[in-house]
Amino acid sequence: MDGAATESGAGAGSGTGSGVTVVACAQVRLAVGDPAANRAATLDAIDRAAEAGARIVVLPELANSGYVFRDAAEAAALAEPVGPLVGDGSATEAAGPTVGAWTEAARRHGIVLVAGLAEKAPDGLIRNSAVLIDPDGVRAVYRKAHLWGRESEFFVPGDAPPPVVATAFGDVGLMVCYDLEFPEWVRLPALSGAELLCAPVNWPYAPRPEGERPAEVVRVQADAAVNRMFVAACDRAGPERGTDWVGGSVITDPDGFPLAGPHPGEETLLLAECRLADARDKHIGTYNDVHADRRPELYAPVAAGTRNTVGDNPATKKDSR
């Protein structure tokens, strides 16, 4: 990331004292089909983030492989195993070179790392995944549940809920890119105690009205605010096979306000001081609590995948007299 910009931000009440964790998003350039170069770029970004004081570092989606695959065969050739999770003695396959290098970097710097990768899963399926790594090794792997665009040609979706991992710095949840656009899915890690949701993303560029911030960033802000948790979404930079990217990496506070980013299109390192324990307080003012005020018994159609019609909704039913 030679010559890349760095931005630092602090949340309300944040500082350099006890309880503050510096979170970083490394918006790096990646190249499909060049895992060695991608690995070098991500390791350089991790080093720079750690030197700047980051304790939790987030990398983009598919950071080992790049994104714009020609076909399923190319995706499969670039995928690599995650290896054993901490405490799992049943795994027989070692980590691939990228996860191995990331693990060594996390151990060397004493950090938590969240990164996206093309994964060759133990069952042989190719997944769009994210890992959480700390000095002990790989603590969790999450497999993207909601696939975007042509991703279904290359990957098999996951069906396990987003994990929440108790780390040395706070409780961290994982998901990947398009997952962020499903409020029901984002609610799951929030209800499981996530103080910080980390999301590796690759957001393809789309035109937007002059002066407007990227819609993807707005949705991340909403995810943070309605769940009262920090969110760190890490995008990428650099064109790839004719595709440009939003470059919308952003770190938000539990009110949904950006602490750092976005810097569309730039290769950059975002840093934000986050008092992660603040996300445990779900109150909005004196009378309201975004979790306690929920009425799940009313949301059955959402879980069932159905919808209320005008005739089924007493509030909109016409008087037949």
WOQUI-V481547 format. One record per pair of residues at least 12 apart in sequence whose C-alpha atoms are under 10 Angstrom apart, sorted by the first residue. I is the first residue (numbers start at 0). GAP is how many residues later the second one is. Records with the same first field share a line. If there is no record, write none. Layout:
I->GAP, GAP
This chain:
0->25, 26, 27, 28, 39, 40, 41, 42, 43, 44, 47, 266, 267, 268
1->39, 42, 43, 265, 266
2->264, 265
3->23, 24, 41, 262, 263, 264, 265
4->22, 258, 261, 262, 263, 264, 265
5->18, 20, 42, 43, 46, 254, 255, 261, 262, 263, 264, 265
6->17, 252, 253, 254, 255, 256, 261, 262, 263, 264, 265
7->14, 15, 16, 44, 251, 252, 253, 261, 262, 263, 264, 265
8->13, 14, 242, 243, 249, 250, 251, 252, 261, 262, 263, 264, 265
9->12, 243, 248, 249, 250, 261, 262, 263, 264, 265
10->241, 242, 243, 244, 246, 247, 248, 249, 261, 262, 263, 264
11->241, 247, 261, 262, 263
12->260, 261, 262, 265
13->258, 259, 260, 261, 262
14->258, 259, 260
15->257, 258, 259
16->258
17->257
18->150, 151, 254, 255, 256, 257, 258, 259
19->35, 149, 252, 253, 254, 255, 256, 257
20->32, 33, 34, 35, 148, 149, 251, 252, 253, 254, 255, 256
21->27, 28, 30, 31, 32, 33, 34, 35, 147, 248, 249, 250, 251, 252, 253, 254
22->26, 27, 30, 31, 32, 33, 34, 35, 89, 173, 175, 208, 209, 228, 237, 247, 248, 249, 250, 251, 253
23->21, 22, 24, 25, 26, 28, 29, 30, 31, 32, 33, 34, 35, 89, 208, 209, 210, 225, 226, 227, 236, 245, 246, 247, 248, 249
24->20, 21, 24, 29, 31, 32, 33, 34, 35, 89, 173, 174, 175, 207, 208, 209, 210, 211, 224, 225, 226, 235, 236, 243, 244, 245, 246, 247
25->15, 16, 18, 19, 20, 22, 23, 31, 32, 33, 34, 174, 207, 208, 209, 210, 211, 223, 241, 242, 243, 244, 245
26->15, 18, 31, 32, 33, 173, 174, 206, 207, 208, 209, 210, 211, 220, 221, 222, 223, 236, 237, 238, 239, 240, 241, 242, 243
27->13, 14, 16, 17, 31, 32, 35, 206, 207, 208, 209, 210, 219, 238, 239, 240, 241
28->12, 13, 31, 34, 37, 206, 207, 208, 209, 210, 211, 218, 237, 238, 239
29->12, 30, 32, 33, 34, 35, 36, 37, 206, 207, 208, 209, 210
30->32, 33, 34, 35, 36, 37, 206, 207, 208, 209, 210
31->30, 31, 32, 33, 34, 35, 36, 37, 38, 42, 43, 46, 208, 209
32->31, 32, 33, 34, 35, 36, 37, 41, 42, 44, 45
33->30, 31, 32, 44
34->28, 29, 30, 31, 43, 44, 62, 63
35->28, 29, 61, 62
36->27, 28
37->24, 25, 26, 27, 28, 60
38->24, 25, 26, 58, 59, 60, 62, 63
39->24, 58, 61
40->22, 23
41->16, 17, 18, 21, 22, 56, 59, 60, 73
42->16, 55, 58, 59, 61, 62, 63
43->61
44->12, 13, 14, 223, 224
45->12, 13, 56, 59, 60, 63, 65, 67, 223
46->58, 59, 61, 62
47->221
48->60, 62, 220, 221, 222
49->55, 56, 58, 59, 60, 61
50->58
51->217, 219
52->56, 58, 218, 219, 220
53->55, 56, 57, 58, 216, 217, 218, 219
54->51, 54, 55, 56, 57, 58, 113, 114
55->50, 54, 55, 56, 57, 58, 76, 77, 78, 111, 112, 113, 114, 116, 140, 142, 176, 215
56->49, 54, 55, 56, 57, 58, 75, 76, 141, 175, 177, 212, 213, 214
57->54, 55, 56, 57, 58, 74, 140, 141, 142, 143, 174, 175, 176, 177, 191, 212
58->54, 55, 56, 57, 58, 71, 139, 140, 141, 142, 173, 174, 175, 176, 177, 190
59->54, 55, 56, 57, 70, 116, 117, 139, 140, 141, 142, 143, 173, 174, 175, 176, 177, 189
60->53, 54, 55, 56, 57, 67, 68, 69, 114, 115, 116, 138, 139, 140, 141, 142, 172, 173, 174, 175
61->16, 17, 53, 54, 55, 56, 57, 65, 66, 67, 68, 114, 138, 139, 140, 174
62->35, 52, 53, 54, 55, 67, 137, 138, 139, 172, 173
63->14, 15, 16, 33, 34, 35, 51, 52, 53, 54, 55
64->12, 13, 14, 15, 33, 51, 52, 53, 54
65->12, 51, 52, 136, 170, 174
66->50, 51, 84, 135, 173, 174, 176
67->82, 83, 172, 173, 174, 175
68->81, 82, 84, 85, 171, 172
69->84, 171
70->79, 82, 83
71->54, 79, 80, 81, 82, 83
72->81
73->80
74->43, 44, 45, 51, 52, 53, 76, 78, 79, 80
75->42, 43, 44, 48, 49, 50, 51, 78, 79
76->41, 43, 49
77->39, 40, 41, 42, 48
78->17, 38, 39, 40, 41, 42, 46, 47, 48, 49
79->14, 15, 16, 17, 18, 19, 37, 38, 39, 40, 41, 46, 47
80->12, 13, 14, 15, 16, 17, 18, 19, 36, 37, 38, 39, 40, 41, 43, 45
81->12, 13, 14, 15, 16, 17, 18, 35, 36, 37, 38, 39, 40, 47, 48, 49, 56, 58, 59
82->12, 13, 16, 17, 37, 38, 39, 54, 55
83->38, 53, 54, 55, 56
84->46, 47, 48, 51, 52, 53, 54, 55, 56
85->47, 48, 50, 51, 52, 53, 54
86->49, 50, 51, 52
87->51
90->31
91->30
92->28, 29
94->43
95->23, 24
97->19
98->16, 18, 20, 32, 34, 38, 39
99->37, 38
101->12, 13, 29, 31, 32, 35, 36
102->29, 30, 31, 32, 33, 34, 35
103->29, 30, 31, 32, 33
104->28, 29, 30
105->27, 28, 29, 30, 31, 32
106->26, 27, 28, 29, 30
107->26, 27
108->25, 26
109->24, 25, 26, 58
110->22, 23, 24, 56, 57, 58
111->20, 21, 22, 23, 24, 25, 26, 27, 55, 56, 57, 60
112->18, 19, 20, 21, 22, 25, 85
113->16, 17, 18, 19, 20, 24, 26, 27, 58, 59, 60, 61, 84, 85, 86, 120
114->14, 15, 16, 17, 18, 26, 59, 61, 83, 84, 85, 86, 119
115->12, 13, 14, 15, 16, 25, 26, 27, 28, 58, 59, 60, 61, 83, 84, 85, 86, 118
116->12, 13, 14, 26, 83
117->12, 25, 36, 37
118->12, 22, 24, 36
119->35
120->22
124->29, 30, 31, 32
125->17, 28, 29, 30, 31
126->15, 16, 17, 18, 24, 25, 27, 28, 29, 30, 31
127->14, 15, 16, 17, 18, 19, 23, 24, 26, 27, 28, 29, 30, 48
128->12, 13, 14, 15, 16, 26, 28, 29, 45, 46, 47, 71
129->12, 13, 14, 44, 45, 46, 68, 69, 70
130->12, 43, 44, 69
131->31, 32, 33, 35, 40, 41, 42, 66
132->34
133->33, 34
134->33
138->24, 26, 27, 28
139->22, 23, 24, 25, 33, 34
140->21, 22, 33, 34
141->16, 17, 18, 19, 20, 21, 31, 32, 33, 34
142->12, 13, 14, 15, 16, 17, 18, 19, 31, 32, 33
143->12, 13, 14, 15, 16, 17, 18, 30, 31, 32, 33, 34, 35
144->12, 13, 14, 15, 16, 17, 30, 31, 32, 33, 34, 40
145->12, 13, 29, 30, 31, 32, 33, 34, 35, 36, 39
146->29, 30, 31, 32
147->29, 30, 31
148->29
160->13, 14, 24, 25, 27, 28
161->12, 13, 14, 17, 23, 24, 25, 26, 27, 28, 30, 35
162->12, 25, 26, 29, 31, 34
163->24, 25, 26, 27, 28, 29, 30, 31, 32, 33
164->24, 27, 28, 29
165->27, 28, 29
168->26, 106, 107, 108
169->23, 24, 25, 26, 105, 106, 107
170->18, 21, 22, 23, 24, 25, 26, 105, 106, 108, 109
171->17, 18, 21, 22, 23, 24, 25, 26, 58, 59, 104
172->13, 15, 16, 17, 19, 20, 21, 22, 23, 24, 25, 26, 58
173->12, 15, 20, 22, 23, 24, 25, 26, 57, 58
174->14, 22, 23, 24, 25, 26, 58
175->22, 23, 24, 25, 26, 57, 58
176->21, 22, 23, 24, 25, 26, 39, 56, 57, 58
177->21, 22, 23, 24, 25, 38
178->20, 22
179->17, 19, 21, 36, 39, 40, 42, 43, 53
180->35, 38, 39, 41, 42
181->37, 41
182->36, 39, 40, 43, 44
183->118, 119
185->37, 38, 40, 41
186->36, 37, 39, 40, 104
187->39
188->38, 40
189->33, 34, 36, 37, 38, 39, 40, 89, 90, 101
190->36, 100
192->36, 86, 87
193->33, 34, 35, 36, 37, 82, 85, 86
194->29, 32, 33, 34, 35, 36, 59, 80, 81, 82, 83, 84, 85, 86
195->28, 32, 33, 34, 35, 36, 55, 56, 57, 58, 78, 80, 81, 83
196->26, 27, 32, 33, 34, 35, 36, 54, 55
197->32, 33, 34, 35, 36, 53
198->21, 32, 33, 34, 35, 36, 50
199->32, 33, 34, 35, 36, 49
200->32, 33, 34, 35, 46, 47, 48
201->31, 32, 33, 34, 35, 42, 43, 44, 45, 46, 47
202->13, 14, 31, 32, 33, 34, 41, 42, 43, 44, 45, 46
203->12, 31, 32, 35, 39, 40, 41, 42, 43, 44
204->34, 38, 39, 40, 41, 42, 43, 59, 60
205->38, 39, 40
206->39
212->35, 49, 50, 51
213->32, 33, 34, 48, 50
214->31, 33
215->17, 30, 32, 33, 34
216->16, 29, 31, 32, 33, 34, 35, 41, 44, 45
217->32, 38, 39, 40
218->37
219->12, 13, 29, 30, 31, 32, 36, 37, 38
220->29, 30, 31, 32, 33, 34, 35, 36, 37
221->30, 32, 33, 34, 35
222->29, 31, 32, 33
223->27, 28, 29, 30, 31, 32, 33, 34, 55
224->27, 28, 29, 30, 31, 32, 57, 65
225->28, 29, 30, 56, 64, 65
226->27, 28, 29, 52, 55, 62, 63, 64
227->25, 26, 27, 28, 50, 51, 52, 53, 54, 55, 56, 61, 62, 63
228->23, 24, 25, 26, 27, 47, 48, 49, 50, 51, 52, 53
229->21, 22, 23, 24, 25, 26, 27, 28, 29, 44, 45, 46, 47, 48, 49
230->19, 20, 21, 22, 23, 25, 27
231->17, 18, 19, 20, 21, 26, 27, 28, 38, 40
232->15, 16, 17, 18, 19, 28, 29
233->13, 14, 15, 16, 17, 27, 28, 35, 36
234->12, 13, 14, 15, 27, 29, 30, 32
235->12, 13, 28, 29, 30, 31, 32
236->12, 27, 28, 29, 30, 31
237->27, 28, 29
238->26
243->21
244->19, 20, 21
245->16, 17, 18, 19, 20
246->14, 15, 16, 17, 18, 19, 20, 21
247->13, 14, 15, 16, 17, 18
248->12, 13, 14, 15, 16, 17, 18, 19, 20, 21
249->12, 13, 14, 20, 21, 22
250->19, 20, 21, 22, 23
251->20, 22
252->19, 20, 21, 22, 23, 25, 26
253->20, 22, 24, 25, 26, 27, 28
254->24, 29
257->14
258->12, 13, 14, 15
259->12, 13
